[in-house]
Amino acid sequence: MSDMLQITEPVSADESIESFEYIEYTTAQSTNINASQAINIVAEGGDDYLCPSKSYLQVEGQLTTAAGDAYAAGDRVTLVNNAIAYLFSQIRYFIWDQEVENVNFPGQATTMKGLLSYNNDFAKGEGLSLCWTKDTSTDTVLANNLGFAVRQSLIVAKPNPRGTFSFCVPLEHLFGFCQDYHKVIYGCKHRLNLARQADSDVIYRDGGVGAGKVMLSKISWFMPNVVPTLAYKNMLTSVIEKTVSLGVAYRAMQCEQRAMPRSTSDTWEVTTKTGTERPRWLIVGFQTGKAADQTQNPAIFDNVGLTNIYATVNEKRYPDADMTSDFITYQTGRLYRAMAKFKAEFFGVPGMESSSSITPIEFAELFPVHVMDLRRQPEKLKDVPLNIKIKTTFSAAVPAGTLGYAVLISDRSFKLGSDGKRFKVVIN
């Protein structure tokens, strides 16, 4: 029967949650959040039901000149797109002392995944609250690069004092665990480890503007504390007291960097973990001369004359047929299609909702991000050590100073085992 004919259906309301309040967790007072060191933030679980998937980082600070002065309103300088992730060289998530996810080069990793995931409307609205508005050219002329202009206005031109900023970055943007696992976790200690790095990759400026620095004043982790109503709390307590073991499944992200050899072909072996982890997606991008240089933009990528790319998993090819391309003549149809289809396949988003925010021209000139779907593997690969390689060919020798970034997204799982009072992590 059609829903519109269900006129006798009773009205229902969800009253299972009594309270949903964010608790702020901060770094230790002795931590220097502007030094190149590990920053730890601990969410003491206690007797609380915490919900990591709804948590977020709040990062506040100021972009100034190297001398500590404010830039002028019209200076062509700002933070890069997805700037907060570029503040760190590594981010790690722990439950108790067990590492759940570890992402190196989170700036490039989350930029590539974000380009595949977000639409243009996100950048015009909510995306700005986490410093997400992608560039529309390689230029620092405000009239020519809308993304740069919006970030410059938000961070430099409008605030008083100039350069001050406050961004809130959902942890689902940074970790696959927080994107996929949406349930509460009872009685566990959660910890973030953020490895701060130099500011050279987080600032983008015109060559005629003086060097800048970022002085952070605050990094806080806001984690929801969920209080169930009495009936549901009793139900959850009865589950915990039975010393059950709960499965936790998610798609973890890891990122590797490679200095590309000056050659017309390359084979890159990607590190994988054994056990329950199964590789599902591989995302690759290249950048030439963009590291540690504020006049270069590490939030855009280079095509480096790529003519073919594929991956092998124990010699099984993905995709099976060559994805030949010619960026000079903009003949990149198959590469573009593989990139554009990621959102629909990864998130299960149908139809027009899954449309890419990247046009074919932007793909060729700004965001050549290459996607290989590894999900369907022969049965013989299910329980054996995996060897993953990225094979590339180029129209000419790769330019000097080119770095490759490979994001491997894999199925991962562990168990939360109850001791009758609270949960502990049990590795499968």
N, C-alpha and C positions, 0 to 999 in steps of 0.2 A: 504494500500500500504506500502511496506517495505520502511524504511528510506533511504536505499541505492538507491532507485529509485526516490527519491524526488529531481531531478536535478534542478528544477526551484524554489526551496524553497529560499526565500530571506535571505541574510546574516543579522544577527542582532547582536547588541552589547549593553551591559548594560552600559548606561551612566547616571544612575539615581543618582549616588553619586559623588559629586565634590571633597570631601576631607574626608579622614578617618585617623585621627591623634590621637595618644595616649596622654592623659594629665596625668601628674604625681600628685597624691595627697599623702601627707605625714601626719604623726602625728604632733600634736602641739609640739612646741619646748620644752615645760616644761614636756613632757611625758617621763618617764623613761622606755624604752622598755625592760630593763633587770630586772625590778621588777615584782613581782607577783601582777599585777593589770590589770585593763581594759584598753585596747589600742583602741582609737577611730580614725578612718580615715574617713573624710567626703569628698564626691564628690559633690560640690555645682552645681546643675544642671543648674541654671540660665536660659538662653535662648538656651541651647544646647540640641541636640539629643544625648543621651548617650546610649551605648550598653553594658549592664552588662555581657552578655554571652561571650563577647570577652575580658573581662577585666582579669587582673592577678595581683598577689602580687609578688613584688620583695623583697626578704629577704637576707640581707648580714650580715656577721659576721665572727667570728673566734672561732674554737674549740681549747681550750688550757687546760693545766693542771689546777688544782685547785688553784695553785699559780700564774697563769697567764702566764706561760712559754709555749713555743712551744713544742709539742711532737717531738720525733725523727722520721725520715722518716719510719723506720721499726716498730714503735710501733703498736701493734695490738689494735687499737682504731679508731673509726669513728662515724659518725652519723648513726642512724637507717634508714632503708628503710622508705620513706615517712616522713622524719624527720620534715619538717616544720609544718605539722599538729600536731605533738607531742609536739610542743612548747606551745600549748594552751590547756586549759581545756574546753573551750567553744568558739564557733564562732557564731556570730549573724549578720544577714543582715536586714537592715531597709530601707524602702523608706519613706521619711519624718520621722515621729516618729512611724510608723507602722511596727512592726516586720513581716518580710516576711518568715524567716527561722531561726531556732535555733538548733545547733548541739552540744550536749555535747560529751565529749571524742572523738574529731574529729580525733585523731590519729588512734585509733582502728576502728572507724566508716569508715573513708575513706580508710583505709588499706583493710578492708574486702570487701568493694564495689569495690575498685580498683583491688584486686586479681581476682574478678569475671569478670571484665570489660576489662582489658588490656591484650594484648598478649605479647609474649616474645620479639618480635622485638621492641616493644615500650620501653622496659627496656634497649635495646641495643643502642637506639638512643635518641629520644626526651625525654624519661622518665628520663634520667640522668640530664636533665636541671631542673627538679623539685625534684631531689634526690629520684627517683624511680628506684630501681633495687633490686628485691627481693632476699632474702637469699636462698642459695641452701643447707644449713645444719644449725645445731645449733652451729657449731664450730666457733672459732675465728682464727683458723689456716688459713692463707690466701690461701693455696693450696687446702683446703677442702671446702671453702665457697666462691664461685665465686662472689656472690652479695656483701658480706662483703669486699672482696678484691678490687672490682671495686670502692666502696665508699671510702675505705681507700686510694686508690691511688689518687682519685679525690680530696679528702679533706685534707689528711695528707701528703702523700708522695710527690706529685708533686708541690703544690703551694709554693710560696715564698712571704711572710712568711707562714710557714706551718700551716695548719688548717683553712686558710681563705676560704670562700665559698660565692657564689652568686647563688641563685636559684630563678626561676620564676615559680610560681604555678598558673595555670589557675583557676579562680573561679568556673568553671564548674567541677573541681575536688573536690571542697569543698561543693558546694551547688547545690541541685537539681533545684532550681530556675534558676540558671545561665546555667545549663546543658540543660534545656528544653525550656526556653523562649528566643527566638532569635531576638526579635524585639527591635527597639529603643524606648526609653522612653523620652518624652519631658518635660523639665522644672521642674524636680523633684530632690530633694536632696536625695542622697544615702549615707548610713553610714554603715561601718563595725565596729563591736565591738568584739575585740579579747582579751580573758582573758588569760594572760600570766601565765604559771605555771613553777615550778622548772624544772631544766635541767635533772633530773634523768631518765626520760623516753625517752629522745632524743639522749642519748649517749649510745653506746654499746662498751664495752672494755673487754679485757682479764683480768682475775683475777690478773695477775702479773703486770699489767699496772696501774699507779696511777690514782686517780679519776680526772675527767675533768669537765669543765664548758663551756658554750656557751655564748659569749659576742656578742650581736647583735649590729650592727652599723647603720642599716637602715631597715625600713619596709615601702615600698611605694606601693600604689595602682595605677595601670595604667589602665585608663578607656578610651575607644575610644570615641572621639567626632566626630559624623558623620554629615557632611554638605551635604544636598541634593542639586542637581542642582535646578535652579530656578523653573522650571515647577513642580517638585516633592515637593519642599518646599511650593509652593502655594497650592498644593493639600493637603498636611498635615496640613497647616494652616487653610484651609477651614474646615477640619474635627474637629480640636480643637475648632474653633469658634462656631461650632454647639452644643457645650456642650454635646458631646456624652459620652457614657460609654463603655469602652473597657474591654473585659474579658481577664484575665491572668490566664492560667492554667499551672500547673507544678507538678512534683512528688517530694515532700518535704521529707527530711530525718531527723529522730530523732534517738538518741541513748541513751540507758539506761544501767547502770552498776548494777550488783547484786553480793554481796558476797555469793557464793554458800554454802549451808549448807553441812556438812559432812554426807551425806546420799546417799542411792542408788537410790533415786527418788526425784523429785522436781517439784513443780508447781509455775511458775513465772508469775505474773499478770503484763501485760505491760500497761503503761499509754497511753490513746488515747485522741484525741481532738474530739469534736462534731462539728456539722455544716456540711460544705461541704466537710470535709476531709474524704476520704475513704481509709482504709488500703489496700495495694496491694501486698507487699512483706515483708517478715520477714527474716532477716539474723542473725544468732547466732554464736558466737565463745566463747571459754573459754581459760583463761590463768592462769597458776599456778605459783605463786612466781615471777612474772615479774614486779610488780609495785615498783617504787622507788628504783631500783637496777640497776646500770649501768653495772653490769656483766651479766644481763639477757636481753633478746631481746623481747621487747613488740610488735615487728612487725611480730612475728610468734605466732602460737596458739597451744593448747594442746587438744588431743582427750579425756583426763580424763576418759577413759574407757566407753565412751558413747555406749549404746546398742539400744536406741530408742529415737526419738525426733519427736514431732508433735506440732501443734498449734491448739487452738480452738478459734473460733470467735462466741460468744454467743452459745457455745456448739457444733457448726458445726466444724468438724475436717478437718485439712489440713496437710498432705494428709489424705485421708480416711483410707488407709491401713498402717499398721506399717512399718517404715523404719528401720528394725532391722539390727544391725551391730555388728561386732566383730573386733576391731582394732588390736588385738593381732595376729589374723590369716589373717588380711588384707581383711576381708569380708565386704567391704563397698560400694558395687556396686550401690545400690539405692541412698545412700547419695551422692556419687560422681556424679551420673548422674544428680541429682537435682541441684547440684552446677554447673556442666558444662553447663547445658542448660540455665542458667540464662541470659547469654550474648545474645543469640539468641532471647529469649523471651522479654527481657527488651529493647533491642535496635533495635529489628527487623532486625538483621544481619543474612543473610542466609549462609548456607553451611559451607565451610571450614573457611570462615572469622570469624565465631563465635567460633572457636575451643578454648578450655581453655588453659591458660598458666600453669595450675597446673596438673601434672601427678597424677595417682592414688597413687603412692608411696609418692609424696610430700603432697598429701591430707591427707594421714594417719599420716605422720611424722611431717609436718611443718604447713600445712594450712587446718586443718579440719574446714572449714567454711560451715555452714549448712543453706540451703535455703528452705523456705516454700512459695509456691505460693498461695496468698490469693485473687487473682483477681476475681474469679468467686464465687459470694455470692448469696444466695437465695434472692428473692425479699423481703421477710419479714425482712431482715436485712438492707434494703436500708435507712430507715429513723428512726432508733431507736438507742439509746445509745449502744455502742459496748463494750464488755468485751473480751479482748484478753489475752489468757494464753498460756505459753510455758510449755509443759509437757515433762519431760526427765526421763530416767532411765539409770543406770550405772551398770557396772559389779561388782564394789566395791564402798565403800564410797568415795565420791569426795575428793581428797587430800586437806589438809589444805592450806589456802592462795589462793584458786581458785576464780577468778572473772569471771562472765559471762557478755558478751556484746551483746545487742540485738539492731539491727538496723531495725527500722520500716520505710518503704517507703510508703507514702500515696499520693493519689491524693489531691491536694489542689488548691484553686482558690480564686481570689479576682478581683475587678474591679478598673480600672483607670478611674476616672470621671473627665471630663473637666469642668472648670468654665468659659470657653470662652477664657482663657489666657494660662492656664497650667493645668497639671493633678494633682489630689490628689488621695490617696488610699481610696477606698470605700470597706469595708468588706461586703461580701454577707450575 
